[in-house]
Amino acid sequence: MFTAKDVMALRERTGAGMMDCKKALTECDGDAEKAIDYLREKGLAAAAKKAGRIAAEGIVGSYVTDDRKVGVIVEVNCETDFVAKTDDFKNFVTTVAKQIAATDPADVETLLEQPLVSDNAVTVNMLLNQAVAKIGEKISIRRFVRNEGIVDTYVHLGGKIGVIVDVEGGDDPQKLHDIAMQIAAAKPTCISRADINQDDVEKEKEILRAQALNEPKPKPAAIIEKMVSGRIEKYYKEVCLMEQPFVKDQDITVSSMINGAFTVKSFTRFEMGEGLQKREDNFVDEVMSQTKA
């Protein structure tokens, strides 16, 4: 036999619904540990049913250790923006980010197989399946980046954009945070022009030459090359972090803002859902299907 308090205790431990917890305890003769296993198994079944759904919403979450020597950004996807805004989903993302910071997994597959640092009896994949069972949507850990050094992260628009940046040679927390915000806002693709792929530069020059040739008044080749040279300088200022106008003061560059305080080693910018197939809802069909059910 078991009581209502037992059901509540099981719900707090697993996050499953009240009726599911009651059924689990009934099936397991009131044994809480067996009931947890039962719910995990049901969670796995629920996750399998949702595996074919499209999960293109979600958030980019972040975590930085107290000493600011390790930082993580991670993109976790779900099916709807509504779920992405819930505390349950956000807490799951935070737990995953902390796990990555602590264990430095090689990839998502390795991460999923790891025991939780907070509970070795539960793997990340088990936690994921529990979240699927509780939330009721497909959830997937898509990608992550973990950096060490002097690190900062910045998350914008409630998780729509996430940035991680690490530096060396100095520690100025405010300027480092400004750099992370700059990357989120201005979308640089490299640190300096020395880092640009020359094939990309040549491709950009070809496009600029074609634009010049297509202008109404024909121009001599020498003039076109000067135009291309001027426009490619503008291109560098758009894609190179150090040459971009600083978002808080457009009269200076990012390099001038840093003013030798440190050297940017690397950065990564995630935009939630970029490249993913979006879910296409047909509200009428959805309502009709629920009515028939």
C-alpha positions as CSV (number, residue, x, y, z in Angstrom):
1,M,0.0,0.0,0.0
2,F,1.0,3.6,-0.5
3,T,-0.3,7.1,0.4
4,A,-0.9,10.4,-1.3
5,K,2.4,11.6,0.3
6,D,4.2,8.7,-1.5
7,V,2.7,9.8,-4.8
8,M,3.8,13.4,-4.2
9,A,7.3,12.3,-3.2
10,L,7.7,10.2,-6.4
11,R,6.5,13.2,-8.4
12,E,9.1,15.4,-6.9
13,R,11.8,12.9,-7.5
14,T,10.9,12.2,-11.2
15,G,8.9,15.2,-12.4
16,A,6.3,12.8,-13.8
17,G,2.6,13.6,-13.6
18,M,0.5,12.6,-10.6
19,M,-1.5,9.9,-12.3
20,D,1.6,8.4,-13.8
21,C,3.2,8.3,-10.4
22,K,0.1,6.7,-8.9
23,K,0.1,4.1,-11.7
24,A,3.8,3.4,-11.2
25,L,3.4,2.8,-7.5
26,T,0.4,0.6,-8.1
27,E,2.3,-1.5,-10.7
28,C,5.3,-1.8,-8.4
29,D,3.4,-2.6,-5.2
30,G,4.4,0.7,-3.6
31,D,8.1,0.3,-4.1
32,A,9.4,3.8,-4.9
33,E,12.7,2.7,-6.4
34,K,11.0,0.2,-8.7
35,A,8.5,2.9,-9.6
36,I,11.3,5.2,-10.6
37,D,12.6,2.6,-13.0
38,Y,9.1,2.0,-14.3
39,L,8.7,5.7,-15.0
40,R,12.1,5.9,-16.7
41,E,11.0,3.1,-19.0
42,K,7.8,4.9,-19.7
43,G,9.8,8.0,-20.4
44,L,11.9,6.1,-22.9
45,A,8.8,4.9,-24.6
46,A,7.3,8.4,-24.7
47,A,10.6,9.8,-26.2
48,A,10.6,7.2,-28.9
49,K,7.0,8.2,-29.9
50,K,8.2,11.8,-30.3
51,A,11.4,11.1,-32.0
52,G,10.0,11.7,-35.5
53,R,8.6,15.2,-34.7
54,I,10.3,18.4,-35.7
55,A,12.1,20.2,-32.8
56,A,13.2,23.6,-34.3
57,E,12.4,25.8,-31.3
58,G,14.3,26.0,-28.1
59,I,17.0,28.2,-26.6
60,V,20.8,28.7,-26.4
61,G,21.8,28.4,-22.8
62,S,25.1,29.2,-21.2
63,Y,27.1,28.6,-18.0
64,V,30.4,30.0,-16.7
65,T,32.2,28.7,-13.7
66,D,32.7,31.0,-10.7
67,D,36.4,31.5,-11.5
68,R,35.5,32.3,-15.2
69,K,38.0,29.7,-16.4
70,V,35.4,27.4,-18.1
71,G,32.4,28.5,-20.2
72,V,29.8,26.7,-22.2
73,I,27.0,27.5,-24.6
74,V,24.6,24.8,-25.7
75,E,21.6,24.7,-28.0
76,V,18.7,22.5,-26.9
77,N,15.7,22.2,-29.1
78,C,12.0,21.5,-28.5
79,E,8.9,21.7,-30.6
80,T,7.2,25.0,-29.5
81,D,8.3,28.4,-28.4
82,F,5.9,28.1,-25.5
83,V,7.8,25.1,-24.0
84,A,11.1,26.9,-24.6
85,K,10.0,29.7,-22.2
86,T,9.0,27.3,-19.4
87,D,11.1,26.9,-16.2
88,D,11.3,23.1,-16.6
89,F,12.9,23.5,-20.0
90,K,15.3,26.2,-19.0
91,N,16.3,24.2,-15.9
92,F,17.1,21.2,-18.1
93,V,19.2,23.3,-20.4
94,T,21.1,24.8,-17.4
95,T,21.8,21.3,-16.0
96,V,23.1,20.2,-19.4
97,A,25.4,23.2,-19.6
98,K,26.8,22.6,-16.1
99,Q,27.4,18.9,-17.0
100,I,29.4,19.9,-20.1
101,A,31.4,22.4,-18.1
102,A,32.3,19.7,-15.5
103,T,33.0,16.8,-17.8
104,D,34.2,18.2,-21.2
105,P,32.5,15.6,-23.4
106,A,33.8,15.1,-26.9
107,D,30.4,15.3,-28.6
108,V,26.6,15.1,-28.0
109,E,26.6,11.3,-28.2
110,T,29.3,11.1,-25.5
111,L,27.4,13.6,-23.4
112,L,24.2,11.6,-23.5
113,E,26.0,8.5,-22.2
114,Q,27.5,10.3,-19.2
115,P,26.3,9.8,-15.6
116,L,25.1,13.1,-14.2
117,V,27.7,14.8,-11.9
118,S,24.8,15.5,-9.5
119,D,23.5,11.9,-9.6
120,N,25.7,9.0,-10.9
121,A,22.6,6.7,-11.0
122,V,21.1,8.8,-13.8
123,T,22.6,9.4,-17.3
124,V,22.1,12.6,-19.3
125,N,20.0,10.5,-21.7
126,M,17.8,9.4,-18.9
127,L,17.4,13.0,-17.7
128,L,16.5,13.9,-21.3
129,N,13.8,11.2,-21.5
130,Q,12.4,12.3,-18.1
131,A,12.1,15.8,-19.5
132,V,10.4,14.5,-22.6
133,A,7.9,12.6,-20.5
134,K,7.2,15.5,-18.2
135,I,7.1,18.3,-20.8
136,G,5.4,16.3,-23.5
137,E,7.5,17.4,-26.5
138,K,10.5,16.1,-28.4
139,I,13.7,17.6,-26.9
140,S,17.1,17.3,-28.5
141,I,20.5,18.5,-27.5
142,R,21.8,19.8,-30.8
143,R,25.3,21.3,-30.2
144,F,27.6,22.9,-27.7
145,V,30.9,24.6,-27.3
146,R,33.1,24.5,-24.2
147,N,36.1,26.9,-23.8
148,E,38.8,27.3,-21.2
149,G,40.9,30.3,-20.4
150,I,39.5,33.7,-19.5
151,V,35.9,33.1,-20.6
152,D,32.6,35.0,-20.9
153,T,29.2,34.2,-22.4
154,Y,26.3,36.3,-23.5
155,V,22.8,35.2,-24.2
156,H,20.4,37.6,-26.1
157,L,16.7,37.7,-26.7
158,G,15.9,35.1,-24.1
159,G,18.1,32.4,-25.7
160,K,17.7,33.2,-29.4
161,I,21.4,34.1,-29.7
162,G,24.3,32.8,-27.6
163,V,28.0,33.7,-27.7
164,I,31.1,32.4,-26.0
165,V,34.4,34.1,-26.2
166,D,37.8,33.5,-24.5
167,V,40.8,35.8,-24.3
168,E,44.4,35.8,-23.1
169,G,46.9,38.3,-21.9
170,G,44.7,40.2,-19.5
171,D,41.4,40.1,-17.6
172,D,38.9,43.0,-18.0
173,P,35.4,41.6,-17.2
174,Q,33.5,44.6,-18.6
175,K,35.4,44.7,-21.9
176,L,35.2,41.0,-22.3
177,H,31.4,41.1,-21.8
178,D,31.3,44.0,-24.3
179,I,33.1,41.8,-26.8
180,A,30.5,39.0,-26.3
181,M,27.7,41.5,-26.8
182,Q,29.4,42.8,-29.9
183,I,29.6,39.4,-31.5
184,A,25.9,38.7,-30.7
185,A,24.9,42.0,-32.3
186,A,27.2,42.4,-35.3
187,K,27.8,38.7,-36.3
188,P,31.5,38.8,-37.2
189,T,32.8,35.7,-38.9
190,C,36.5,36.0,-37.8
191,I,38.7,37.8,-35.4
192,S,40.9,39.7,-37.9
193,R,41.5,39.8,-41.6
194,A,44.4,37.5,-41.2
195,D,41.9,34.8,-40.2
196,I,39.7,35.2,-43.3
197,N,39.7,32.4,-45.9
198,Q,41.3,33.8,-49.0
199,D,38.9,31.9,-51.2
200,D,36.0,33.8,-49.5
201,V,37.9,37.1,-50.2
202,E,38.3,36.3,-53.9
203,K,34.7,35.3,-54.2
204,E,33.7,38.6,-52.6
205,K,35.9,40.4,-55.0
206,E,34.4,38.6,-58.0
207,I,30.9,39.7,-56.8
208,L,32.0,43.3,-56.4
209,R,33.6,43.4,-59.8
210,A,30.4,42.0,-61.3
211,Q,28.4,44.7,-59.5
212,A,30.7,47.4,-60.8
213,L,30.5,46.1,-64.4
214,N,26.7,46.1,-64.2
215,E,26.4,49.7,-63.2
216,P,24.7,51.9,-65.8
217,K,27.8,53.9,-66.9
218,P,30.8,51.7,-68.0
219,K,34.1,52.3,-66.1
220,P,37.7,51.6,-67.0
221,A,39.3,48.5,-65.5
222,A,41.6,50.6,-63.3
223,I,38.6,52.5,-61.8
224,I,36.7,49.2,-61.2
225,E,39.7,47.8,-59.3
226,K,39.8,50.9,-57.1
227,M,36.1,50.5,-56.5
228,V,36.6,46.8,-55.6
229,S,39.5,47.7,-53.3
230,G,37.4,50.3,-51.4
231,R,34.4,47.9,-51.1
232,I,36.5,45.0,-49.9
233,E,37.8,47.2,-47.1
234,K,34.1,47.7,-46.1
235,Y,33.7,43.9,-46.3
236,Y,36.6,43.5,-43.8
237,K,34.9,45.9,-41.4
238,E,31.7,43.9,-41.6
239,V,33.2,40.4,-41.0
240,C,36.3,41.0,-38.9
241,L,35.6,41.5,-35.2
242,M,38.6,43.7,-34.5
243,E,37.7,46.1,-37.4
244,Q,34.0,46.4,-36.7
245,P,32.6,49.7,-35.3
246,F,32.0,49.1,-31.6
247,V,28.2,48.8,-31.0
248,K,28.3,51.0,-27.9
249,D,30.3,53.8,-29.7
250,Q,30.3,53.7,-33.5
251,D,33.1,56.2,-33.6
252,I,35.7,53.7,-32.5
253,T,36.5,50.1,-33.6
254,V,36.4,47.1,-31.4
255,S,40.2,47.0,-31.5
256,S,40.4,50.5,-30.1
257,M,37.8,49.7,-27.4
258,I,40.0,46.7,-26.2
259,N,43.1,49.0,-26.3
260,G,45.5,46.1,-25.6
261,A,43.6,44.9,-22.5
262,F,43.7,41.3,-23.9
263,T,43.8,39.3,-27.1
264,V,40.8,37.5,-28.3
265,K,41.6,33.8,-28.8
266,S,38.3,32.5,-30.2
267,F,34.6,33.0,-30.2
268,T,31.5,31.1,-31.2
269,R,28.0,32.5,-32.0
270,F,25.0,30.2,-32.0
271,E,21.7,31.4,-33.4
272,M,18.9,29.2,-32.2
273,G,17.4,27.0,-34.9
274,E,19.7,28.2,-37.8
275,G,19.7,25.6,-40.5
276,L,16.9,23.5,-39.0
277,Q,13.6,22.6,-40.7
278,K,10.8,24.6,-39.2
279,R,7.6,23.1,-38.0
280,E,4.6,24.0,-40.1
281,D,1.4,24.0,-38.1
282,N,-2.1,23.6,-39.5
283,F,-4.3,24.7,-36.7
284,V,-7.5,23.5,-38.2
285,D,-6.1,20.0,-38.9
286,E,-4.6,19.9,-35.3
287,V,-8.0,20.8,-33.7
288,M,-9.8,18.3,-35.9
289,S,-7.4,15.5,-35.0
290,Q,-7.7,16.2,-31.3
291,T,-11.5,16.2,-31.7
292,K,-11.5,12.8,-33.4
293,A,-9.2,11.5,-30.7
